[in-house]
Amino acid sequence: MQFAWGYAPPLVLEAAIRHRVFDLLDSGPKTVQELHTEAGASERGLAAIANALVALDFLAKDNQGRYSLTPESAAFLVSTKPGFHGGLIGHCSQHLIPKWLRLNEIVETGQPVEAVNEETTGGDFFEKFVNDIFPMSYPAARAVVQHLNFKAGAPVRVLDLAAGSGVWGIALAQSNEQVRVTAVDWPRVIPVTKNTVARFGLSDRFSFVEGDLQQADFGKDYAVATLGHILHSEGEQRSRELLAKTFEALGSGGTIVIAEFLANADRTGPVNAMLFAVNMLVATESGNTFSFEEISSWLREAGFVNARTVESPGPSPLILATKP
Ligand SMILES: C[S@@+](CC[C@H](N)C(=O)[O-])C[C@H]1O[C@@H](n2cnc3c(N)ncnc32)[C@H](O)[C@@H]1O
């Protein structure tokens, strides 16, 4: 029974975000009438979703019928907070669920109805999406900064591959004035990267390469290369080629940093990685989720040594490896 209604919670969250329920409650508890006055949506609609959100522990309700935020919704669902994850939820009804509704057909053919791993269709999707996943990766990117612990004063060249919002390069550039970042992404997405980098006041520290990862010229002698949430959409063959190309772009002693939703070695979990693998079936031609064992064997094949996991505040630990 619980799974029969499993599609409902993200849609209730999306409706609440769109009608500013969490934003309005950030200034204090409110009744459904007060929410109606400020949000403009119907009282019946707001009451239904607010009560569902109480049952789901995203809101609390007192004995005068006033709703308030819980610690989780205050941290992650108020649009002005740095940890706001509502952007991702905002894609459910428009971009994610419509593709999943074709799952029966997709399982039949093994192919997506519309793939996001090519620029023609993916560029449009990612142009809207990349800033919405910034808060998912920013804490993990800060953890990499601490782990790498650059020496003060020494120049550090960083290659941010499939940069999207630029989140990995931004966190690294913030850590040290000597960091210079080269961000690579499709031409449709680089303007978004440029805007985000400018918002952080880091434009003079970044250069940009527009192109597909398979064809783009990455340059050479980087100290760090980041691959944030890209291997899953590239699939095994292109990921192996990308790791080999990244190896060539790093200087000796350079570090590769990979963020992924990691599967366990026998592909029995965790649930988020198994479901994301279905998302890759739905949205890409050969995408998947991979295990540390798989990725570290490709890293070895490319020439890297010391493949290791680093715990980070994100969906899975990060994978790091070194170019000897
Ligand atoms: C899931 S987003 C990740 C963005 C960012 N690295 C992060 O961790 O938040 C994937 C990014 O890879 C880019 N991308 C996907 N396939 C690509 C390809 N074949 N060539 C260049 N960029 C690609 C998309 O435009 C998007 O910005």
The ligand as an SDF file (V2000), in Angstrom:
LIG
                    3D

 27 29  0  0  0  0  0  0  0  0999 V2000
   24.3630   16.0880  -13.7360 C   0  0  0  0  0  0  0  0  0  0  0  0
   25.1180   17.5350  -14.3650 S   0  0  0  0  0  0  0  0  0  0  0  0
   26.4690   17.7220  -13.2180 C   0  0  0  0  0  0  0  0  0  0  0  0
   26.9880   19.1340  -13.1370 C   0  0  0  0  0  0  0  0  0  0  0  0
   28.0640   19.3600  -12.0810 C   0  0  0  0  0  0  0  0  0  0  0  0
   29.3020   18.6850  -12.4270 N   0  0  0  0  0  0  0  0  0  0  0  0
   27.5610   18.9210  -10.7190 C   0  0  0  0  0  0  0  0  0  0  0  0
   28.1330   17.9710  -10.1450 O   0  0  0  0  0  0  0  0  0  0  0  0
   26.6080   19.5250  -10.2270 O   0  0  0  0  0  0  0  0  0  0  0  0
   25.9180   16.9230  -15.7960 C   0  0  0  0  0  0  0  0  0  0  0  0
   26.6070   18.0280  -16.6100 C   0  0  0  0  0  0  0  0  0  0  0  0
   27.3380   17.4100  -17.6450 O   0  0  0  0  0  0  0  0  0  0  0  0
   27.0890   18.0800  -18.8790 C   0  0  0  0  0  0  0  0  0  0  0  0
   27.2510   17.0440  -19.9080 N   0  0  0  0  0  0  0  0  0  0  0  0
   26.5770   15.8760  -19.9950 C   0  0  0  0  0  0  0  0  0  0  0  0
   27.0510   15.1470  -21.0120 N   0  0  0  0  0  0  0  0  0  0  0  0
   28.0520   15.8840  -21.5800 C   0  0  0  0  0  0  0  0  0  0  0  0
   28.9220   15.6700  -22.6730 C   0  0  0  0  0  0  0  0  0  0  0  0
   28.8700   14.5480  -23.3840 N   0  0  0  0  0  0  0  0  0  0  0  0
   29.8150   16.6470  -22.9940 N   0  0  0  0  0  0  0  0  0  0  0  0
   29.8750   17.8070  -22.2680 C   0  0  0  0  0  0  0  0  0  0  0  0
   29.0820   18.0520  -21.1980 N   0  0  0  0  0  0  0  0  0  0  0  0
   28.1840   17.1020  -20.8720 C   0  0  0  0  0  0  0  0  0  0  0  0
   25.6800   18.6320  -18.7430 C   0  0  0  0  0  0  0  0  0  0  0  0
   25.4680   19.7550  -19.5840 O   0  0  0  0  0  0  0  0  0  0  0  0
   25.6510   19.0060  -17.2670 C   0  0  0  0  0  0  0  0  0  0  0  0
   26.1210   20.3080  -17.0690 O   0  0  0  0  0  0  0  0  0  0  0  0
  1  2  1  0
  2  3  1  0
  2 10  1  0
  3  4  1  0
  4  5  1  0
  5  6  1  0
  5  7  1  0
  7  8  2  0
  7  9  1  0
 10 11  1  0
 11 12  1  0
 11 26  1  0
 12 13  1  0
 13 14  1  0
 13 24  1  0
 14 15  1  0
 14 23  1  0
 15 16  2  0
 16 17  1  0
 17 18  1  0
 17 23  2  0
 18 19  1  0
 18 20  2  0
 20 21  1  0
 21 22  2  0
 22 23  1  0
 24 25  1  0
 24 26  1  0
 26 27  1  0
M  CHG  2   2   1   9  -1
M  END
$$$$
